Amino acid sequence: MNRLLVAVLAAIDAVIAAAVGVAAALAPLTLFWVLGLGGTADWGALWPAAVRVWQLGHLVPLHITLGDDYLIATGIPVDGARFVVSLAPLAFAVFTAVFAARSGARAARAGAWLVGVAAGTVTFAALAAGMWATAGNPVAAVYGWQSLLLPTLVFALPALSGALVGAWRHGDDGLIDDLRDRLDAHPRWTAVPAASARALGIAVAGLVGVGALLVAVATITRGGEVVALFEAAHVDATGATIIALGQLAYLPTLVVWGAAFAAGPGFAVGTGTTVAPAGTSLGLVPGVPALGLIPESPSSWLLLLALAIVAVGFVAGAVARARLAAEQGEGAAPRLATLSALVVLGGVAAALLAACASGSIGPGRLTETGPDAGPFAFAVALELAVGAAIALFGPARTDASAGVRAQTRSAEDDEAVTDAAAFADALFVTAGVTATAGATARADATVAPAVASAPASASAPMSTTSASDEETEPFALLDPAFLDDAR
C-alpha cells in the first residue's frame, strides 16, 4: 500500500481515538449541565471540564484549587484548598491504547508500520496540544508538558507494540525481516522471541482476568454496601447516573487493584493503609460507592489467591514450551531464555499497571492510593516464575517415547484381535463337533432297526460315508441347510 495512504489512515485513526474519548467525557457532563445545573450552568466551562476528564484518563495529574466561596460553603479547611488528583479513570487510556494497537497492526499489514506509527503519534500529539490550548480551567490546572507527553505516550507505545507484532507476523521487508534472518541462522533460538511474546501476552491477560474475576465476586458479595453508599449520597437520578458512569470509567483501575490483591501485596486507600489478603488496615474511607467493594476483614485463606497467578504462569510456560518444541527450540538454553523474558517483562508489565492505577484522590492522607509498583511487580514476577518454570522444565512426553508407546499399543491391539479370532474359531469348532456328533447318533438310532429286519441274504450294496464327509467345516454351521439338518 502507498505510504502516503498509510499515513493518512493512521492519522484518521488518531483523530477517531481522540474524538471518541473526548465525546465519552463530554456526553455525561452535558447531561449534568442540562439537568443538574439548569439555568445556572456556565456553558463556557463545559469544554474545559470535558478535556480535563479526558486528560486525567490519560494519566495527566490535575492540580485542584478550590475558591474561597466554596471553602466557606462546604466547611473545608484552608489547608485543603489545594491538592492533586492523579488517580486515572483508566477506561479512557484503555480505549486509546486498544485503538492505537489496532492502528499499528493495520499499518504493519500494509507494509509501512513505521510510517503509520509516526503519523498516528504526531496527529494524536497535535490533538492533545490543541485540547490543552483551548481548555483553560482555573479550578483544575495541568502542566503543559504533561498534557502533551502523557496522552501521546498512551497512544504511541501501544501503536508501536501492535506494529511490531504485526511486522513480525507478516514481514516488513526491512528491519524486522533482517532480525528474523539473523535468528534463522541459529535454529535453536528462532522460536524464542515468538514464544516469549506469546507467553507474556497470556501472563498479562491472565493477570487482568484474575483481577476482573475478583472485582466481579466482590460486586456480588458486597453489592449491599455499594447500594448503601449510593443511598447515603442522597443524589437524584441524574446524580446517580453521573456517579455510576464515573465509577464505570474507573473499572479498569479497580481491576488492577484486584490483581494486586490476588498477587499478595494488595493496595492502599490512603497513607498508612493496606488492603491485602494477609490483613486490612483502613481508616476513614471516602464515601465513594465503589469503595464499598473493599473487604473489611479478609480471611487468611485468600492468600491462596496467589496460586491463581502461579497457574497463569504455568499456562504461559506451557504455551511457550509447545511453541519452542514446534520449531526445534526444546533445549534448556532457549527455555531458560524464554523463562527469563517472561519473568522480567511480566514484572515490568505489573509495575506499569500499578503505576497507572495509583495516585492521589484528595488532600492529606488521600495522596497515596492504589498498589505500590515495586512489591506488586516483585510478587507477580516471582509467581509467574514458579508456574512457568514448572511448565518449561518439568517432564514432558517426547516424540520418541510417544512413538514407542504408540507402537506398543498397536502390537497389543493386534494381539488382542488375534486372540479374539482364535477364541471365535474355537467356539465354532466346538459347536460344529457337538452338532455333528448329535446328528450321527440320531442317524445310527434310526438305521439300526432297519438293518436288523432286513434279510440276511440281501445283497444290496450299502453306502459308506467317508471320514472326510463326516467332518464339518466350522463356518458351515452358518449355512441354514446345515442348521435344518442338525435339527
Salt bridges, closest charged atoms under 4 A:
ASP13 OD2 - ARG106 NH2 2.90
GLU296 OE2 - ARG222 NH2 3.88
GLU327 OE2 - ARG323 NE 3.31
GLU330 OE2 - ARG321 NE 3.50
ASP484 OD1 - ARG487 NH2 2.18
